Amino acid sequence: MVSKLKIIPLGGLGEIGKNMTAFEYGNDIIVVDCGMGFPDEDMYGIDIVLPDITYLKNNASRVRGIILTHGHEDHIGGVPYVLRELDVPLYTTPLTAALVELKLEEHGLLENSQIFTKKAGSVFRLGCFTVEFIHVNHSIPDSVALAIKTPIGTVIHTGDFKIDVTPISGGMIDLTRFGELGREGVLALLMDSTNVEKPGHSDSERKVGASFDKLFLGCDKRIIITTFASNVHRLQQIIDVAAKYGRKVAVSGRSMENVLRVATVLGYMDIPENVVVDLDQINKLPRSKSVIISTGSQGESMSALYRMAYSEHKQIKVDAGDRIIISASAIPGNENMISRVIDELFHKGAEVIYDRHTDLHVSGHASQEEQKMMLALIRPKYFIPVHGEYRMLVKHAELGREMGVQPKNIVIAENGSVIELSKKGISCEETVPAGALLLDGSRSGSVDSVVLRDRHRLAEDGMIVVILPYSSYDRRLIAEPEIVTRGFIYVKEAEELMEELKRVTLESVDACAQQKLHDWNSIKLKVKNNLAGYLYKTTRRNPMILPVISEI
């Protein structure tokens, strides 16, 4: 008889992004979130990083559904790619569903997808699991935590959350329900670890609105504000303060336009009449009466703000008559891109306000005191920190111990860990495949490790192409080899080295002739190996070497 619950994180542990966790009991599997990650700087040419879903594909007949906690990319960005591999229904809240539908429509998958919309407080059954949506505060509306009732006890997954006592809309996080579940008894708690290094409480979103008010007051410049497209509450506050000071608002950036439209239709935003205008109209207004809300808070090369900074935007020209407000914090790894965009905006003469000390951004994640409150309310038997880099998970485990969870009942897991829970105890000994699937924009398939390694070598040491003109009649070399370098060395300054490379190539060809090696692959391999050995010995560099045989 089955008596163990398996919790299998497939993404989101030891990293920020590509959140995905499987819950398995008996013949049933449910999946929480389906996110994407952003590539590191050394992932050349990679646009999207996805979780490895090999385990789910191997058990596709047992997967009952995917549950999405909220509409951020690190929780829903992988949906179109995963649904190509798995034919399973989605369960989520109305705003998240609408954002997912936009993605699926773009990928041509909407018609054949099943999306079931549930509101906070809803309870539904998937196989042996009963799932309850619990309202939480976050930087996007319709965010929920999950209470997952299993045959051996209740597991709570907080999703991304904070405790905001003065939220812009939607009401305060449902602490009462968490307390009720805690009193009933909670087997395990999976909690957002992102801000575990920050003491105190996360500030309310309303603090940003007060900062906007100060920056609008007395300003006679055009105001351009960039923020995360999904931050509906931030968009609402910008529009409200613009209306207060008699300004019109235009939006630049497709993702921003989509979110504004969807949030307005669903009633998550209340836009005053005649405040929002088309971007074409904004240039006809006095600068002191206009506001532009733009994508590009992370310095993305295709974003509206980036195009403004580099004079590539067709409708907006930035100059000294602009005040640009960056209302977002940098996602780790994006700092350099943002800095370059800010520098370009300064070159244009614009006033750029980006200092984090001006309260232009608040986190959507709980800090230490909020995390302590959740632990105190829920009082779980087992505690599993999730959603964070490894040091965050370790510090969150320490916080759990401070709040009374027994050390033996806390698991710091990794992607692919199989966490087994029973009424007798918790263990984490097995693993499943849980790497990363790397996608570039030019193809629907993944970029494997060999291709990425080659890109590293090209970026770090360059490339040498050796062209060998051979007779197609008797397979003899009929002219000197031609050597072309890219990203390795400037030829005119290294004539001696180039002559040595030709010498090594000719010696390699002669050796092949003496050994009676006449097939092209053997000759190319000999040339490549001998050149690689010589170059590393003399230059300590390891360029990519591509011998090319030209038959004449």
C-alpha positions, 0 to 999 in steps of 0.5 A: 500500500502506498504511504509515501508522498514524493516532492520533486523540484525540477527548477527554482532551487539553487537559482532564481527562475524556472520554478517547477515542482512535481508532487507525486503519490501513487499513480498521480502527479501534479505540477506546481508552476512552469517557469522559465529562467534567464540566461547567464552572460556566458550562455552565448546566444541563449534566449530562454532557459527551461526546466528539464521535464524528462521525468514528467514526459516519462510519466506523462500518463500520470500527470493530472495537471499543472497549477500556476501560482501567479503570472510572472515569467519565472512561473509561467514562461515555460508553459508553451514549451511544456505543453508541446510535450505534455497534453495536460490541463492548466489550473490558475487564477483569472489574470494568470490565465489571461496572460497564459492565453496570450502566450499560447495564442502567440505559439499557436497552442491556445485552441488545443489547450485546457485552462481551468480558471479558479479564484482564491478560496476555490477547492478542486480535486486532481487525482488523489490530491485536493488543492485549495487556492489561498490569496496572497500579496505579491507584485502581481494580482491574483497570486495564490498559495496552495494548500495541497491535501494528500492521503498522508497530510496537508502540504502548503506551497506559498508561491511568491508572497509578501504581507502587505497590510495596505495593498493597492487592491485585492485585500491583505494576504489571507493569514486567517486561512494559514492559521486555520490550516496550521491548527488543523496540522500541516505536514510540510511547508514549501516557502519562498526564500528570495528575501531571506537575507533581508531583515524586517518587513518588505515595504508596501507597494503604496510607498512607490506611489508616494515617490511617484507623487514627489517626482511628478510634483512641479516637474515640467518635463516629459516623464518616462517610467519603466517598470516590469510589465506584469506589475499591474499595481505599479501601472495603476499608481502611475496612471493615478498620479498622472491623472492627478497632475493632469497628464496623459499616459501612453504605453510603449512595449507589446508586453506592457500593452497586453498586460494593461489591456487584459488587466483592464478588461478583467477589472484589475485596473481602474483607469480614469476616463480620457487619461490613456492615449495612443503613443502616436498622440503623445508627441502632440502634447506639451511635455509637461502634460505627458507620461510614457510607461515603457518596457525595458527595466532590465535593459533588454535589447528589444525593449522600448526603453533600450530603443529610445536610449539608442535612438532606434525608437520610431516614435519617441526621441529622448533628450534633455526635456525628459525625466526618466524613472526606472522603477524596478530592481535588477534581476541578478545578471542584468546589472551591466545591461541596465547600466549601459542603457542608463549611460546612453540615456545620460548621453542624450541629456535626459535626467535619469532617476534610478537610485534605489534609495528613492523608493522607486521599487519595493519587493514582492517577496517576504522578508525575514519577519514575514517569513517568521510569521508564516512559520509561526502560523503554519507550524509545519512538521517538515520544512522545505525552503524553495525559490532561491539560490543555494545560500538563500535556502541555507539561511531559510533553513536556519530561520526554520530552526529558529522558529522551532522546526526540528533540524532533522525535519528540514531539507535543503534540496536541489533540482532533481532531488526526490523528497519522500515524506511519510508519517514516519519521517522525511528522506532525500536520497534519490534523484531524477533528471533536472538540468536545464533546456537551453533555447535560442531564438533561431530554432524550436529545439534546444542547444546542447552542451557541445554547441554551448562549449563551442560558443565558449571556445569561439568567444574566449580563444577564437577560431582558425580555419585551415584550407587544404587544396587537394587533388580529387584525382590522386588525393595529393596536396597541390598547393600550400595550405591557407590559414584564416583566423577569426578572434585569435590573432591579427595576422599582420602582426604574427607572420612568424606564427602563421608560417609555423602553423603552415609548417605544422600543417604540412608536416601533418599532411606528410605524416598522413601520406607516410602512414598511407592515410588517405581518407579525409576525416583522418587527415583533418583529425591529424592536422587538427590535433597537431595544430592544437598541441602546437598552439597550446604549447606556444600560446597557451590558448585553445582556439577552435580549429576547423580543417577544410579540404577543398577538392580540386 
